[in-house]
Amino acid sequence: MILADENIHGFIIKTLRAADIETISVAESDSGIRDENVIQKALKFNYILLTEDKDFGEWVFAHHIKGLSVIFLRYNFTEYTDIAQTLVHILKTKNLERPFFATITTKKIRIRKL
């Protein structure tokens, strides 16, 4: 299951749900919660955290948060439909061994096992 951080574009969330990928939206359920609470929720329910916030990379690599899987999206606003399709493709076709930190752009995918 995906936990979409508050900054994830609504179209991306709709695209994931249309592809039968269970997606919880922080904006819909817990708007305004702190990053620490987003992390706790992801860890508690074993969600993959989907974000555009590079601070989560700091949480994983500098603060050594253990067990958290993160997909970090980087794209221009005009590419949101392309990034949504790329994300669905990855989630449907890749065997993502947890925990991991993935950076996804429309041109490059980098998945780092933690």
C-alpha positions in Angstrom: 0.0 0.0 0.0 1.1 3.6 -0.7 1.0 6.5 1.7 1.0 9.6 -0.5 2.5 12.6 1.3 0.5 15.8 1.4 2.5 17.2 -1.6 1.5 14.5 -4.1 -0.6 15.8 -7.0 -4.2 14.6 -6.9 -3.9 13.2 -10.5 -1.1 10.9 -9.4 -3.2 9.6 -6.5 -6.2 9.1 -8.8 -4.0 7.2 -11.3 -2.6 4.9 -8.7 -6.1 4.1 -7.4 -7.4 3.6 -11.0 -4.6 1.0 -11.4 -5.9 -0.8 -8.3 -2.9 0.3 -6.2 -4.2 1.0 -2.7 -3.3 4.6 -1.8 -3.9 6.5 1.3 -3.5 10.3 0.9 -2.2 12.4 3.8 -3.9 15.4 2.4 -7.2 13.6 2.6 -6.8 11.9 6.0 -4.3 13.8 8.1 -3.7 17.2 6.4 -1.0 19.2 8.2 0.7 16.4 10.2 4.4 16.6 10.7 7.0 14.6 8.8 7.7 12.5 11.9 4.0 11.5 12.1 4.0 10.6 8.4 7.0 8.4 9.0 5.4 6.8 12.0 2.2 6.0 10.1 4.2 4.5 7.2 6.2 2.3 9.5 3.3 1.3 11.6 1.2 0.0 8.7 4.2 -1.0 6.4 3.2 1.6 3.8 5.5 2.7 1.0 5.9 6.5 1.4 5.4 8.4 -1.8 6.7 12.0 -1.6 8.1 15.0 -3.4 9.8 16.2 -0.3 13.5 15.7 -0.2 13.5 16.0 3.6 12.5 12.3 3.7 15.9 11.4 2.2 17.5 13.2 5.1 15.4 11.2 7.5 16.5 8.0 5.9 20.1 8.7 5.3 21.2 11.3 7.9 18.8 10.4 10.8 19.0 6.6 10.0 15.3 5.9 10.1 15.2 2.1 9.8 12.6 0.1 7.8 11.1 2.9 5.8 10.6 2.5 2.1 10.4 5.8 0.2 9.6 6.7 -3.4 10.8 10.2 -4.1 9.3 11.8 -7.2 11.2 14.5 -9.1 9.5 16.1 -12.1 8.3 19.3 -13.7 4.7 20.2 -13.2 4.1 19.7 -16.9 5.2 16.0 -16.5 2.8 14.9 -13.8 0.8 12.6 -16.2 4.1 11.0 -17.4 5.4 10.5 -13.8 2.1 9.0 -12.8 2.3 6.4 -15.6 5.9 5.7 -14.8 5.1 5.2 -11.1 2.2 2.7 -11.9 4.5 0.8 -14.3 7.2 0.5 -11.6 4.8 -0.6 -8.9 3.1 -3.1 -11.1 6.2 -4.6 -12.7 9.2 -4.3 -10.3 9.7 -6.5 -7.3 10.6 -3.8 -4.8 12.4 -5.5 -1.9 11.9 -3.5 1.2 13.2 -1.3 2.7 14.3 0.9 -0.2 14.7 4.4 -1.3 13.7 5.1 -4.9 14.1 8.3 -6.9 11.9 8.5 -9.9 12.0 11.0 -12.7 10.5 10.8 -16.2 13.9 9.9 -17.5 15.6 7.9 -14.8 14.8 5.4 -12.0 17.1 4.8 -9.2 16.3 2.2 -6.5 18.6 1.9 -3.6 18.2 -1.1 -1.2 18.6 -0.1 2.4 
